[in-house]
Amino acid sequence: MDFKALKWQMIRVAQARRLILACLCFVLVLFIVSIARMTIEIGTNEPVLLNLDKCSLDIEFIEFNGYEGGKNLTVSVVKQLMNKEMLTFDAKTLCLGENSNSDLLALEELGFTETFGVRKNPIFSYLLRKGYPYPDNDLDFETNSLDFVLSRTVDRVPVPARLVLEIERVLRPGGIGAMLVGFSAFHMGSLVRSATPVSLLLRTSEIHHVCGIGSLALIVFKKKTDDVECFKDYRLPSECPSVSENKPYMQHIEPLVGQKFVSYLPKFVDVSLRNKLVYINMGTGELAPDYPIDRTRFDAYVVDHNVSALSYNVKKPGVTFVYHPGLLENNTRAPSVNHGDYLEAPLHEKPFEFINWFKETAKDGDFVVLMMNAGVTQLKVLFELFESGAICHVDEMFIRCDDGVDCGNSRCNDCLSLFRGLRNAGVFVHRWLGV
């Protein structure tokens, strides 16, 4: 009996040692993780600091204590975002936090028509009610359903990462998030430390503005996407000519599967009423011979990274070559310099901004046809057209997509997803099969 008692005592001592060792290991892991997070924040201070040289939002310091102060702060922030053309009155808006009532009243007085508020901390409420693991959706809003979210609670919730990710989830592509985060003293170091955690948590957004307002840091970010199925979720300008004018004709466009014909838009639209005809070819091919408009009637532009295309197109009257070095695919091997048909690109050229050039070339009242590939760099241009709203001036589009969509990201899908996403967004797009 004494031997058995001694044996059990030794087992209990061994188990206690293992438990103590496990606890020590757990504490050590927490310590290492904390140090790692501090290292990351210190290492990322510099990129955030680059955006803090001067606040691009003209927000004057105001007293924002109390109900009226909260309203005044919201009005000042929203007006500045509208001046930057980041918000419009028809934006579907959500306000989070204890001051959401005053925020909602301020937005309604400004003229916003669709406003929602969550006064209590939604993340904390769900933790209490449902416990761990977290529910799939903490905010009771559909994914990609809101245009603007204003939050004052990110630094006062038990799980800030969860709240930031939820705000990103409910925002549409192109949607705006604005967070007011507190810091102890108004100096550059505290402002950087307040903005850095938010920038680390954002997955599909980029920070546009970081400003200090009294004892608060205002962090404004814009949601981006590289999922070709989400084009329909982009918030386009309220006045979007191509989408609104082409909507009645979308039912006549050819099917994507078993395509045997192409329903060209000029068959349904009187282009003689347009100011001019613009054709932009991003190195893809040519309009089909059966296209209803003679190609010589267009102001034609060839946008390409390969200057050798200049020697080919210069022989064609009415065609302007536009050099765009950014269209060179990363996985494309540059031709040999000894190749007779390849010309060296101009040296010391300023970076070409396609969207700025497009806006100067395609004006209101023009009939614009755009032809492009579904490659990595040209799909980036396509996303930029949506993010900038310039897609509203593209009447008809042709995209070559043979081997699937290659946008350099696992979330990109096949060609059918690309065309469905664009058509669901109201773009009159065809699958270009080659001429």
C-alpha positions in Angstrom: 0.0 0.0 0.0 2.8 2.4 0.9 4.4 1.7 -2.5 1.2 2.4 -4.3 0.7 5.7 -2.4 4.2 6.7 -3.2 3.7 5.9 -6.9 0.5 8.0 -7.1 2.2 10.9 -5.3 5.1 10.8 -7.8 2.5 10.8 -10.7 0.7 13.8 -9.3 4.0 15.7 -8.8 4.9 14.9 -12.4 1.5 16.2 -13.7 1.9 19.3 -11.6 5.3 20.0 -13.1 3.9 19.5 -16.6 1.1 21.9 -15.9 3.5 24.5 -14.5 5.8 24.1 -17.5 2.8 24.5 -19.9 1.7 27.7 -18.2 5.3 29.0 -18.4 5.4 28.2 -22.1 2.0 29.9 -22.6 3.3 33.1 -20.9 6.5 33.0 -22.9 4.5 32.7 -26.2 2.4 35.7 -25.2 5.5 37.7 -24.4 7.1 36.8 -27.7 3.9 37.7 -29.6 3.7 41.1 -27.8 7.3 41.8 -28.7 6.7 40.8 -32.3 3.7 43.1 -32.5 5.7 46.0 -31.1 8.5 45.3 -33.6 6.0 45.3 -36.5 4.5 48.6 -35.3 7.9 50.2 -35.0 8.9 48.9 -38.4 5.8 50.2 -40.1 5.8 53.7 -38.5 7.8 55.1 -41.4 5.4 54.4 -44.2 2.5 55.8 -42.2 4.6 58.9 -41.3 5.0 59.6 -45.0 1.3 60.4 -45.2 1.4 62.7 -42.1 3.5 65.5 -43.5 0.4 67.5 -44.1 -3.2 66.6 -43.6 -5.0 66.9 -46.9 -8.4 67.4 -45.1 -9.0 71.0 -44.1 -10.6 70.2 -40.7 -10.3 72.9 -38.1 -9.9 72.2 -34.5 -13.3 72.3 -32.8 -14.6 71.5 -29.3 -16.2 68.1 -29.8 -17.2 67.3 -26.2 -20.8 66.6 -25.6 -23.7 66.0 -28.0 -23.4 69.2 -30.1 -19.6 68.8 -30.2 -19.9 65.3 -31.6 -22.4 66.6 -34.3 -20.0 69.4 -35.3 -17.1 67.0 -35.6 -19.1 64.6 -37.8 -20.3 67.5 -40.0 -16.8 68.8 -40.4 -15.4 65.3 -41.3 -18.2 64.5 -43.8 -18.1 67.8 -45.5 -14.4 67.4 -46.1 -14.8 63.9 -47.5 -17.5 65.3 -49.9 -15.2 68.1 -51.0 -12.7 65.3 -51.9 -15.5 63.6 -53.9 -15.3 60.6 -51.7 -18.9 60.8 -50.5 -22.3 61.8 -52.0 -25.7 62.4 -50.4 -27.1 59.1 -51.7 -24.4 57.1 -49.9 -25.7 54.2 -47.7 -24.2 55.1 -44.3 -23.5 53.3 -41.0 -22.5 55.0 -37.8 -20.9 52.9 -35.0 -20.4 53.8 -31.3 -22.0 55.6 -28.4 -22.2 58.9 -30.4 -24.0 57.2 -33.3 -27.3 59.1 -32.5 -25.6 62.5 -32.9 -23.8 61.2 -36.0 -27.0 60.1 -37.6 -28.7 63.4 -36.9 -25.8 65.3 -38.4 -25.9 63.2 -41.5 -29.6 63.5 -41.9 -29.4 67.3 -41.5 -26.7 67.4 -44.2 -29.1 65.6 -46.6 -28.1 61.9 -46.4 -31.1 59.7 -47.1 -30.0 56.2 -46.1 -28.4 56.2 -42.6 -28.1 53.4 -40.0 -26.7 53.4 -36.5 -25.4 50.8 -34.0 -25.0 52.5 -30.7 -23.8 49.6 -28.6 -20.6 47.8 -29.3 -21.7 45.1 -31.7 -18.6 43.0 -31.3 -18.8 43.0 -27.5 -22.5 42.2 -27.6 -22.0 39.2 -29.8 -19.2 37.9 -27.6 -21.5 38.0 -24.6 -24.4 36.5 -26.4 -22.8 33.9 -28.6 -19.4 33.4 -27.0 -16.4 31.9 -28.7 -16.0 31.0 -31.6 -17.1 34.2 -33.2 -20.2 34.3 -35.4 -19.6 34.6 -39.1 -21.0 38.2 -39.3 -20.9 40.5 -36.3 -22.6 43.4 -38.0 -26.1 42.8 -39.2 -25.4 44.0 -42.8 -24.7 42.1 -46.0 -21.2 41.9 -47.4 -20.5 44.8 -49.9 -23.7 46.6 -48.9 -22.6 50.0 -47.5 -20.9 53.1 -49.0 -19.6 54.8 -45.8 -18.9 53.7 -42.2 -18.0 56.1 -39.4 -16.7 54.5 -36.2 -15.4 56.0 -32.9 -15.1 52.7 -31.1 -12.1 50.9 -32.6 -9.9 51.8 -29.7 -12.5 50.9 -27.1 -13.5 47.4 -28.1 -12.1 44.1 -26.8 -11.3 42.8 -30.3 -10.3 45.8 -32.5 -9.3 43.5 -35.4 -12.7 42.0 -35.5 -14.4 45.4 -35.8 -12.0 46.6 -38.5 -12.5 43.5 -40.6 -16.3 43.8 -40.2 -16.2 47.4 -41.4 -14.2 46.2 -44.4 -16.6 43.4 -45.0 -19.8 45.5 -45.2 -18.2 48.2 -47.3 -18.7 48.1 -51.0 -15.6 48.2 -53.2 -14.8 51.8 -53.4 -16.6 52.4 -50.1 -15.1 54.8 -47.4 -14.3 54.0 -43.8 -13.6 56.7 -41.3 -12.3 55.9 -37.8 -11.7 58.3 -34.9 -9.0 56.9 -32.7 -7.8 58.5 -29.5 -4.2 59.1 -28.5 -2.8 60.6 -25.3 -1.0 63.7 -26.5 -1.1 65.6 -29.8 2.3 65.0 -31.3 3.5 63.1 -34.4 4.6 60.0 -32.5 1.2 59.5 -30.9 -0.6 60.1 -34.2 1.6 57.5 -35.9 1.0 55.0 -33.1 -2.8 55.5 -33.4 -2.8 55.0 -37.2 -0.4 52.1 -37.4 -2.6 49.4 -35.7 -5.5 50.2 -38.1 -3.2 50.0 -41.2 -2.0 46.6 -40.0 -5.5 45.3 -39.7 -6.8 46.4 -43.0 -6.8 43.6 -45.6 -8.5 45.0 -48.7 -8.2 48.7 -48.2 -5.7 51.5 -48.3 -5.4 54.5 -46.1 -6.0 57.8 -47.8 -5.9 60.3 -45.0 -4.6 60.5 -41.4 -5.3 63.7 -39.5 -5.0 64.9 -35.9 -8.1 66.6 -34.5 -7.6 67.7 -30.9 -7.0 64.5 -29.0 -8.2 62.2 -31.8 -6.7 60.8 -34.9 -8.9 60.6 -38.0 -8.1 57.6 -40.2 -9.8 57.5 -43.6 -9.5 54.4 -45.8 -11.0 53.2 -49.1 -11.9 49.6 -49.8 -10.4 48.0 -52.9 -10.9 44.6 -54.5 -9.3 42.3 -57.0 -12.2 39.9 -57.3 -13.6 40.1 -60.8 -17.1 39.0 -59.5 -17.4 42.1 -57.3 -17.6 44.7 -60.2 -21.4 44.8 -59.6 -20.8 45.9 -56.0 -18.7 48.9 -56.9 -20.4 52.2 -56.0 -20.3 54.2 -59.3 -21.2 57.9 -59.5 -24.8 58.7 -59.3 -24.6 60.0 -62.9 -23.1 57.2 -64.8 -24.0 57.7 -68.5 -22.8 54.5 -70.0 -24.5 52.3 -67.4 -27.8 54.2 -67.4 -28.0 54.6 -71.2 -27.1 51.0 -72.0 -29.3 49.4 -69.4 -32.3 49.0 -71.8 -30.0 47.2 -74.3 -28.3 44.7 -71.9 -31.1 42.2 -72.6 -30.0 42.1 -76.3 -26.4 41.3 -75.7 -25.1 37.9 -76.9 -24.9 34.9 -74.5 -21.5 34.1 -73.0 -21.9 30.4 -73.5 -22.1 29.1 -77.0 -21.5 32.5 -78.5 -22.3 32.4 -82.3 -22.9 36.1 -82.9 -22.1 39.5 -81.4 -24.8 42.1 -80.6 -22.8 45.3 -81.2 -24.1 48.3 -79.3 -24.3 50.7 -82.4 -27.1 48.4 -83.7 -29.3 49.8 -80.8 -27.8 53.3 -80.2 -27.8 56.3 -82.6 -24.1 57.2 -82.5 -24.7 60.2 -84.8 -26.0 62.1 -81.8 -22.6 61.8 -80.1 -19.9 64.4 -80.1 -17.2 62.1 -81.5 -16.3 58.5 -81.7 -13.3 57.2 -79.7 -11.7 53.8 -80.1 -9.0 52.8 -77.6 -7.0 49.6 -78.3 -4.7 48.4 -75.6 -2.6 46.1 -77.8 -5.3 43.5 -78.2 -6.5 43.3 -81.8 -8.8 45.0 -84.2 -12.5 45.6 -84.5 -14.2 42.9 -86.5 -15.0 43.7 -90.1 -18.7 43.4 -89.4 -18.7 46.1 -86.7 -21.4 48.6 -87.7 -19.2 51.7 -87.6 -16.3 52.1 -90.1 -13.1 52.2 -88.2 -11.9 55.3 -90.0 -14.6 57.3 -88.4 -13.1 56.8 -84.9 -10.4 58.9 -83.2 -8.3 55.8 -82.7 -5.6 55.3 -80.0 -3.3 52.4 -79.6 -2.0 52.2 -76.0 0.9 49.8 -75.6 4.2 49.3 -73.8 5.9 48.1 -76.9 7.1 51.0 -79.0 7.5 48.8 -82.0 3.7 49.0 -82.3 4.3 52.7 -83.2 6.0 51.7 -86.5 3.1 49.5 -87.4 0.3 52.0 -86.5 1.9 55.1 -87.8 1.1 54.0 -91.3 -2.6 54.1 -90.4 -4.2 57.5 -90.8 -6.1 58.8 -87.8 -4.4 56.4 -85.3 -2.5 57.9 -82.3 0.1 55.8 -80.5 0.2 56.2 -76.7 3.2 54.8 -74.8 2.2 53.1 -71.6 5.3 51.3 -70.0 3.1 50.0 -67.2 1.4 47.5 -69.5 4.4 45.3 -69.6 3.4 42.0 -67.9 5.8 40.9 -65.2 6.1 37.4 -66.6 6.7 38.7 -70.2 10.2 38.3 -71.4 11.4 41.4 -73.1 12.4 41.0 -76.7 16.1 41.0 -77.6 17.5 44.5 -78.3 18.9 43.0 -81.5 15.4 42.2 -82.8 14.7 44.3 -85.8 11.1 45.0 -85.0 11.6 46.1 -81.4 12.4 49.7 -80.6 13.7 50.9 -77.3 11.3 52.8 -75.1 12.0 56.5 -74.4 14.3 57.1 -71.5 13.6 59.3 -68.5 9.8 59.5 -69.2 7.5 60.5 -66.4 5.1 57.7 -65.1 2.1 57.5 -67.4 -1.3 57.8 -65.6 -3.8 56.1 -67.8 -6.9 57.2 -65.9 -5.9 60.9 -66.2 -5.2 60.4 -69.9 -8.5 58.6 -70.4 -10.5 61.4 -68.7 -8.9 64.0 -70.9 -9.5 61.9 -74.1 -13.0 60.5 -73.4 -15.4 63.4 -72.7 -19.1 63.6 -71.9 -21.2 63.0 -75.0 -18.6 60.8 -76.8 -19.1 57.2 -77.9 -16.2 55.3 -76.5 -15.1 51.7 -77.4 -12.3 50.1 -75.3 -10.5 46.9 -76.3 -8.2 45.1 -73.8 -6.7 41.8 -72.6 -7.5 40.0 -69.4 -3.9 40.0 -68.2 -2.4 41.2 -64.9 -1.6 44.8 -65.8 -4.6 45.4 -68.0 -7.0 44.1 -65.3 -5.4 46.6 -62.9 -6.4 49.3 -65.4 -9.9 47.8 -65.4 -10.1 48.0 -61.6 -8.8 51.6 -61.8 -11.6 52.5 -64.2 -14.2 51.3 -61.7 -12.5 52.9 -58.7 -12.2 56.3 -60.4 -15.7 56.1 -62.0 -14.1 56.5 -65.5 -15.9 53.3 -66.5 -19.0 55.5 -66.8 -17.6 56.8 -70.0 -16.9 53.5 -71.7 -19.9 52.6 -73.9 -18.8 49.3 -75.3 -15.9 47.0 -74.3 -14.2 44.0 -75.8 -11.9 41.8 -73.7 -9.8 39.0 -74.9 -9.8 36.2 -72.3 -8.6 32.9 -73.6 -6.9 31.0 -70.8 -8.7 32.4 -67.8 -8.3 35.6 -65.9 -4.8 36.3 -64.7 -4.8 39.2 -62.2 -2.1 37.8 -60.0 -4.3 36.8 -57.2 -6.0 33.6 -56.1 -9.4 35.3 -55.8 -9.6 35.9 -59.6 -11.8 33.4 -61.3 -12.4 32.2 -64.9 -13.4 34.2 -67.9 -17.1 33.7 -67.4 -16.9 35.2 -63.9 -15.1 38.3 -65.3 -17.8 38.9 -68.0 -20.7 38.1 -65.6 -19.3 40.5 -63.1 -18.9 43.3 -65.7 -22.4 42.7 -67.2 -24.0 42.6 -63.8 -22.4 46.0 -63.2 -24.0 47.3 -66.4 -21.0 47.3 -68.7 -21.8 46.4 -72.3 -18.9 44.0 -72.7 -18.2 41.3 -75.3 -15.8 38.4 -75.3 -13.3 39.2 -78.1 -12.5 36.0 -80.0 -9.9 37.4 -82.3 -10.1 38.7 -85.9 
